[in-house]
């Protein structure tokens, strides 16, 4: 663990906050929904949501394999941004 801590300290800006994990169910009054679509996010019914509709791209934890977590939202956002980036011609 000490090696991991040292590696992390070298990779962050001097004034950046420490990383943390938070379970959203511990936030009072959040009342967020947890979903479990039949067949998961790989089901045929989910495919259209993971593909662009013209210039519109959807992203969110609910379109990833790690729904209800920030990691899922970031993974989904990266997918959408990568697709948008692929549309921009190389200059």
C-alpha positions in Angstrom: 0.0 0.0 0.0 2.9 2.4 0.7 4.1 2.0 -2.9 0.7 2.8 -4.2 0.3 5.8 -2.0 3.7 7.1 -3.1 2.9 6.6 -6.7 -0.4 8.5 -6.3 1.2 11.4 -4.4 3.7 11.8 -7.3 0.9 11.8 -9.9 -1.3 14.5 -8.4 -1.1 18.3 -8.3 0.1 19.8 -5.0 -3.3 21.3 -4.0 -5.6 18.5 -5.3 -8.0 16.9 -2.8 -7.6 13.3 -1.7 -9.6 10.7 -3.6 -12.6 9.3 -1.8 -15.5 6.9 -2.3 -19.1 7.6 -1.3 -22.1 5.4 -1.3 -25.0 7.5 -2.6 -27.5 5.7 -0.4 -25.8 7.3 2.6 -26.8 10.8 1.3 -30.0 11.9 3.1 -33.0 12.7 0.8 -31.1 11.7 -2.4 -33.8 9.1 -3.2 -32.0 8.1 -6.4 -33.2 5.2 -8.5 -31.3 2.0 -9.1 -32.1 0.2 -12.3 -31.6 -3.3 -13.6 -32.9 -3.5 -17.1 -33.9 -7.0 -18.4 -30.8 -8.4 -20.1 -28.6 -5.7 -18.7 -26.9 -2.9 -20.8 -26.0 -5.5 -23.5 -29.6 -6.3 -24.2 -30.8 -5.4 -27.7 -33.2 -2.8 -26.2 -30.3 -0.9 -24.8 -28.3 -0.7 -28.0 -30.0 2.3 -29.5 -29.3 4.3 -26.4 -25.6 3.6 -26.8 -25.5 4.8 -30.4 -25.8 8.4 -31.6 -29.0 9.7 -33.0 -27.8 12.2 -35.6 -25.6 14.6 -33.6 -27.0 13.6 -30.2 -25.0 11.2 -28.0 -26.3 9.9 -24.7 -24.0 9.2 -21.8 -24.6 8.3 -18.2 -24.0 5.6 -15.6 -27.3 3.9 -16.6 -25.7 3.1 -20.0 -22.7 1.4 -18.6 -21.9 -1.9 -16.8 -21.2 0.0 -13.6 -24.5 1.8 -13.2 -25.0 3.9 -10.0 -21.3 4.7 -9.8 -19.3 7.7 -11.1 -17.0 5.3 -12.8 -19.9 4.1 -15.0 -20.8 7.7 -15.9 -17.2 8.4 -16.8 -16.9 5.3 -18.9 -20.1 6.1 -20.7 -18.9 9.7 -21.3 -15.6 8.5 -22.6 -17.5 6.3 -25.1 -19.6 9.2 -26.3 -16.7 11.6 -26.5 -14.6 9.1 -28.4 -17.4 8.7 -30.9 -17.7 12.5 -31.3 -13.9 12.8 -31.7 -14.0 10.1 -34.5 -16.4 12.4 -36.4 -14.0 15.3 -36.5 -11.7 15.0 -39.6 -8.0 15.0 -38.9 -6.5 18.4 -39.6 
